[in-house]
Amino acid sequence: MTSRIIILLTTLFCSLAFSQTKQEKIDDLLSKFNEYEMLNGSVLIADKGEIIFKKGYGFANLDYEIPNSENTVHRLGSITKQFTSAVIMQLVEEGKIKLEEKMTAYLKNYRKDTGDKVTIHHLLTHTSGIPSYTGYPGFWSDSSRNPYTIDQLVEKFCMGDLEFGPGFKYSYNNSGYLLLAKIIEEVTAKSFEQNIKERIFIPLEMKNSYLERPEKIIKNKASGYNVFGSNFTNTQYFNVGNAIGAGDIASTVEDLYLWDQALYTDKILSEESKNKTFTPFLNNYGYGWGIRKYGIPGQQDSLTYISHSGGINGFSTIISRFIENKQLIVILNNTGSAPLNEMVNGIMKILYDQEFTYPKKPIGKHLYQLVDSDGIDNAIAEYERLKENESDKYSFSENEINTLGYLYLRENKIDNAIKIFQLNIDEYPKSYNTYDSMGEAYMISGNKEKAIEFYRKSVELNSQNKNGYNMLNKLGYKIEPPADFNVTGETLQKFIGEYELFPNFKITISSEGNNLFAQATGQGKFQVYPEAENIFYYKVVQAKIEFINNENNEVNKLILYQNNQEVPGKKIQ
């Protein structure tokens, strides 16, 4: 009798699970992210142009316990860039701007020796070579708090020497979009805010979208937080006006749906302008958008995936558009960094009736709680036990442990930080970032000798680790980063082809001029940069590709180095 009851109950539960709607599955998935404190924000999903899901998770304001909803206004961060590019393209349509014109044609006071080399196209595609002002030492801790005008920002931060020849490389760059905002003002004789309002927000009735400024009161605006191990803190103050053109817009998921739908029409941009905007250039970046292919298991054709993410003090955001079926996923999170791409991938699997997986519990947050109750040494011992016996329940990623180490640095618990960073080195001995973090911990502790030791190891593992070289020089250890290795177009031709790493998973290598590109199955095409004649590295992820010759000195395979793994791929074409 007992066994029969168990069978019946099992059948019932299977039936209930099977009968879940897509909306219920999505809510179930996102609720798990929320439970693990990996999602605190607002979500909207559309399919075939119609909203099928919208919901808020967690709190917009913890002080007053105001919940997030579809009407909550969030900072968008770099999603702002697509609005800046849209106004630029409108001005191109009006004949007021030319994409191939030098930026100095519109900014008369900009230094001509560099500005005469940079076009509007270069600014839009992050290929200008102008240093990104948010990368300046001390910007986030000091300058970001000061109230600058746009002219002051341009003069103080955006007139540095070029880092490379315009058009030759992709380097994500907030300066470019700040300069585009200034160009918009110069060309129209109106403020950037007026242009965005009059050209986009008002025509689309985006009534809950704003250019955020410290003095402006915005109804239903979320507060920004950082969270780790159930420990919520207010994010550091940032004068959002300093991100003009690059990250100063605040909006809701519902308004971004209106924006998405308008991009299927000619209400904002003509078909010609949209084609230019959504053309992928270096690193698959167009004008304010990333454009690539997205593979769905069981689907014959890949989807066109147009997206952008954003991150700004206390907020992380993403807008993902899948064009063929007019699908949209918008996630606006107000507790700092979040695994947004993991959520997007899970939602897409549900939309296409594929198997999806729930997130694992973050091991870093669990360790943080254990340290408080049992001490650092017992917590590390528990880590080892959990990894051996419960690896299916917890995420043991390098980033999880690294984040915990930095939390202890912020709390001035240096000994705890060093032990956590050492754990990460033991787990990921081939990752340069683990040594870089340990170097910082020893530098803060005052142990100069140890700091140099670990920073040296980090640059040995990654010759492109600029922070490592900067820190070593700051510590008095004089060392220059290696110059970019030059590989001629003739040499690049040896690498071109398809390499099979697993059944049905390939990396295709191609070239454009003297630039090499790699594209994995179902993913975008990204430029890879030479570290040696046969070794190339990605800038978008921590990964390298090494090309291997056979006994006849012909390239017959590659090795992908990523996540502390070495994955060989045989050349098949």
N, C-alpha and C positions, 0 to 999 in steps of 0.2 A: 504494500500500500504506500509506504513511504517513497519508494523509488518512483512509483507512478506519479505521485504529487510533484516530485522534483522535475520529471520530464514535462509535465503539463505546465509548470511554472516557467521552465526554460523556454518552452514553445511560446508562451504568452509574452515573455520579455523580448524574444526575438521578433515577434510580430509587432510589438509596440515600437521597437527600435526601427524596424523596416518601414513602419507607417509614419515616421517622423517626416514632416515637410522640410523643404530646404531651409526655410526661415528658422524652424526649430533647431535644425542641425547647426546653422550658423550661430544662433544664440547660444547653443550648448557649447560650441567651440570657443566663442569669445568670452563666455562666462568663465571658462576654465582659465583663460589668459588673465581675466580680471581677478579670479580667486588667487592666482599666483603673483598678483601685483605687477603684472606685465602689461596691463591695459587699464587705463583710467582716462576715459574720454568719450568722444562721440563718433558714431559709425553710420555710414549710409551706403547702401548697395543698390544698384540698378541693373536690370537685365532687359535687353531689347528696348532700352530707352525708358523703361518704367521702373519707378522705385519699388523694390520688393522688400526692403528691410531698412529700418532706421531706429537707432536706440542709443541711449547714453549709458555709460558704465562708470561707477564710482562718483567722485565729487568734483564739481567745478570749483567749490570753495569749501575747504575743510574747517575753517574757523566757524562758519555758520551752517555747515553740513548741507550745502546747496548741491543737489545732484546734477550731474551732467545730463544733457538731453540733446535732441537734434537741433535745438535753438541756441545752444551754448556757443558763444563766440570764442574762438581759439586763435592764438597767434599762428600764422601759417609758415613762418620762416621762409625758406627758399622757394616754396611754391609761388611766392610773390613774383619770381623772375618771369613766369609765363605771362603775367599781366603786363609787365614792363615790355616784354618782346612784342606783345599784341599791339600796344600803342605805337611802338616803333614801326611795325608793319603797316599800321593804318597811315602813318606819316609817309611811308614809302609809297603807298597807294595814292596819296595826295600830292606826290611829287615834291615833298618838302625834305625828304631824306633819301639818299642813295646808299644801298648796302655796301657797295665797293668804294664809297667815298672815304677819304681819310677823316679821322675824328676831329682833327684840327680845323676842318672846314666848318665845324659847328661849335667848337670850343676854342675861341680865338686866343685865350690866355694860357692854353695848355702848352707845355714845352714842345717845341717843334722837332727837336732831334729824335725824339721817340714817337711823338704823336703823329708825325707825318708817315710813319710806317704802319700805323694801326688803323684798320677799317672798322666800320660798323659791324660787318660780318664777323670780324675777329672778336669784337666785344661780346656779341651774341653767343658765340660758340666756345668761349673760354680758351681761345687760341691767341690772345693778344700778346702774351708775354709780360704784361704789366703785373707786378706783384700784388697779391690779394691783401687788401688793407687789414682784414681780420686776422691775418697771419703775423702781423707785426708783433714783436715781443712787447708784452705788457698791455696790448690792446684790450683784451677781455678783462683784465684785472684793474685797469686804470682808465684808459681812454674811452672805453665803451660806456662809461658812466657819465661822461662830460657832455654838455649840451652844445653840439656843433651845428653850424649851418651846413648846407650841402656844399657851398663854396669852400668853407673851411675844411671839410672832409676831403674834397678833391685836392686842395693845395697841400694839406698836411700829410695825407696818406696815399694819394693815387698818382704821384708824379715821380715815382722811383725809376731807376734804370730797368730796362727790360731784362727779364730772366732768360729769354730765348727769342729767336727771330719770329715775328708774328706769322701765324699760319702753319708753323712747323710742328707744334706740339699742342696737346690738350692739357690744360692745368686749371682745375676748377677755381673760379676767381670771382669773388664778390665785388672787387673794384670795377670790373667791367660793367656790371649792372648798375652800380652807383653812377658811373660815368654816363650810362645810357639814360638814367633818370635826369641827369643834368642836361644832356643833349635835348631831351624832350622839352624841358623848361625853356631852353634857349630858342628852340625852333618855334614853339607855340606862344611864347611870351606869357605862359600860364604856369602855375605851380604843378609839380608832379601829381599832387593830390587832386587838383582840379581836373587834370587830364584823365586820371583813372576813374573818377566819379562820372564825369560827363561822357566819356567814351565807352565805359564798360558797366559800372555799377547801376547808373540810372537807366540806360537802355534795357538792361537785363532784369531790372527790378530786384537787384541784389541789395535788399534793404537792411541787411544785417552784416554788411561788409564795410570795413573802415581802413584808413591808414592810421595806425595807432601812434599816438604821441603821449608822453608822460602826463601832460596837462588835460588830456581829453577823457571825459567820462563816457564809457561804453557800456550800455545796458547788457546784462547777461554775460559779461566777459569772465572767462575762466581765469583763475590764478595759476601760476606756474609753480610746480613743486619738483623736488627730487625725492626718490624713495629707494630705500635699500633695507631689506630685512624688517619690514613693517615700520621702518623709521622714516617718516615723512618730514621734510624740511622745506622751508620757503626757498625758492631759487634766488640766486644773486641778482641784484638790481641791474637792469640793462636799459639804457636810453634807446628805445626802439627807433627813434628818429634817425639814429646813426646807421641804420640798415636800409635807408631809403633806396628803393628800386631793387634791392636784393633780398629784403626780408622783413618789410615793415607793414605788411597787410595782415589784418585779422578778419576772420569770416566764420561761417557755419557750414556744416555738411550740406544743408539744404541749398544755400547760396552757391556752393561749388557744384551742385547738381545742375543748377540753372546755367552756370558757366559751361559745364560739360555739354549740355544739350545745345547751347548756342554754337559750339564749335562744329556741329554737324550741319549748320546753316551758314548763310553769308551775312548774318546780322552784324557780326563783329569784324570778320575777315572774309575777303574774297576767296574763291577756290584757289586762285593762283598764290595768294599769300599763305594760305594754309599748307599748300604743297611745299612751299619753301620752308615754312616753320617746322614742318614735320619730316624734313629730309635729314637723315642722320649724317653727320660729318664725323670728325675724329671722335673716337670713343663713343660712337652712336649718340652723340648729343646734337640736337637741332638748335632751334631758337627758343630757349627757355624750357625745353623738354628733352627727356631721354627717349629714344625710339629704338626698339629692338623687337625680336620675335620671341614669342612665348609658346612653348610646347605643352600640349595637353596629352597625357597618356591615353591611347586609344583613339585619338583624333589624327586624321591623316595630315591635315595642314596646320601649321603653326599660326598663332594669332598675332596681329600687329598690336604691340604693347607700347603705349605712350604714357609716360609717367614722370613724376618728380616727387622727391621727398624733401622734407625740411626739418631743421633742428635749430632751435633758438631757446635761450635760457628757460628751462622748465617745460618746453614743448617739443614734441616730435610728431611729424605729420607725413602723410602720403596721399597722393591722388593718382589712381591707376585706371587707365582707360584701355579697354580691349575693343578695338574698333569694329571688327566684323559683326559682332552681335550687340553692339552698343551697350557694353557692360561697363559699369563704373564701380570702383571701390574707393571710398574716402574714409580715412581714419585720422582723427585729430586727437592726440594724446597730450595730457597736461601734467605728466609726471616724468619729464625727461626722456631719456632714451628708452625705446621699446622695440621688440622684434616685429616691426610692421610688415616686412616682406614675408615673414613666416605666416603671419595672419592672412595676408593677401593670397599666398599660395594655398592655404587651407580652405579659404572661401572659394577660390576658383575650382578646387577639386569638388567641393560640394555642389557648385553650380553645374558641373559636368558629370555629376553622379559617380565620381571617383572615390576610392577609399581615402580617408584623411586620418591624420593622427593628432592626438591631443598634445599640447606642449608638456614637456617634462618640468618637474619642479627645479627651480634654479638652486644649485648646490651652494652658491655663494651666500644667498640669504639664509639658508639653513645653517651654514657654518657660523654666520654672524650671531645668530641666536644661541648656538652651542657655546661659542666663546664666552658670551655673557654668563651662561649658567655653569659651564664646566671648565673653562680656561682654554687657552690657545692650543696647548699640546694635546689635550684630550679631544678637542675639536678636529685637529688634523688626523689623529688616530681614527676617529669616527669617519672622516672622509675616506680613508683607506678602506675601512670596512664596507661602507656604502658602495664604493666603486666596485669592489669585488662581488658584493652580494645583491645590490639593488641598482645596477647600472641602467635598468630599464625604466626606473622611476625618476631619476635625477639627470639634469644636464650638467656634465662635467666640462664645459667648454673653457678654453683658455681665457676668454673675455670675462666669464663669471668670476674666476679666481682673481684676475687682474683688477676688476672693479672693486672687489672686497679689499684688496691690498691698498688701493687708493682711498677707500673710505677710512681705513685706519690712519693713513697719512694725514687726511683732513682732520681727524680727531686727535692728531699728535700722539698716536700710539705707535711709535716708530718700531719698537721690538715686534709687535704683532704684525705690522706691515712687512717687515723683513722676513718673518717666518712664512707668511702667506705668499710673498713673491718667490721665496725659495721653493715652496711647494709647487708653484707654477713652473719654475725652471725644471724641477725634477720631472714634472708631467710633460712639459713641452720643451725639451732641451735644444731643439733646432729652431725655435722661434726667437728672432732678434728682439721682439717686443718685451719678452719676459726679462731679458737682461737689461734692456733700457729702463724698465720700471724699477728693477733692483738698483740700478745706478742712481736713479733719482732718490730712492729711499736712503741710500748711504750718503748722498750729497746733502740731503736735509739733516741727517744725523750728525754731519760734520766729519764723517770718515772719508776724507778726500781720496786716500789711496784705494779703498774698496770701490768708491764711486767710479774712479778711472778704470779699474779692472773690469767692471761690468759694462760700462759704456764702450770700452774697446771691444769686448766680446760682441756687443750688439752690432757694431759697424762691420766687424768681421763677417757676421752672418748676413748682414744686409748693407751693402756698400752704398745704398741710396738713403740710408737713415740720416736725414739732415739734422734731426734733433740730437742724435748721438754725437755728430761732429761738433755741433754748436756747444753742447755741454762739456765735451772734452776740452775745447778751447777755453771755455769759461773757467774750467778747473785748472787751467795752466798747462794742459797737455796739448801742445801745438800739433795739429794734424789737419791736413786739407782733404776734403772729399775728392774722390777721383773724378776727373773730367768725364763727360759723357763719351762713351766709346763710339767711334764712328764705324758703321758697317755700310759698305757700298751696295748699291742696287744689284750689282752682279753677284755678290756674296749672298744677298737675301734670296735670290732665285733658287739657291740650293735647298732652302728650307720650305719652300712653297709646296703644299700638298695636303692630303688628308691622313690623319693618324688615328688609329682605333685604340682607345684605352680600355673599353669594355664592349661587349656585344651591344650594338645600337647606340653607342656613345663615342663620338669622334670629336677631334679638334681639327678644324680647317685653318691652315695658315695661308695668308695671302699678303700681297704687298701693294703699296701705292707710292710710287717714287722711291724714296729711301726710308719709308716707314713700313714696319711689319705689323700685321694684325692677326689676332687669334679669335676664332669663333667656335665655341663648344656647341654640341647638339642642343637645340631648343633655347639657346642663349644669344645674347647680342654679340656683335663684333667689337673687340676692344684692341686698341693699340698696345703693343708690348715694346719695351725700350731696351736697347742693348746695354748689358753690363760687361759682357765680353763678346768675342766674335761669335760664339755659339750659345750664349746664355742671355735670355731676355726676361724682363720683369714687368709685371702688371703694376699700374698705379691705382686701379680701382679696387683691387683686393691684394692681400699679402700672398703672392704666388709668383713662381718663376717657371720658365720653360728652358730646358737644356736640350739642344739638338746633338745627337750622337752619330758619328760616322762609322761605317763598316770597314772591313779590311781594304776595300777599294777606294777609301776616302770619299764615299758617297753617304749622304744623310739617309739613314734607314729607320730611325726611330727618334722619339723625343721622350723626355722625362718631365712630368709635371710635379713640381714641389709645392705643396699646399697643405695647411693644417697638420704640419709635421709628418706628412706622408710623401712617399715617392711613388708616383704612378707612371709606369712606362706605357708608351703607345707606339705600336708598329706602324710604319708608313705603308699605306695601302694604295695610295694613288698619287 
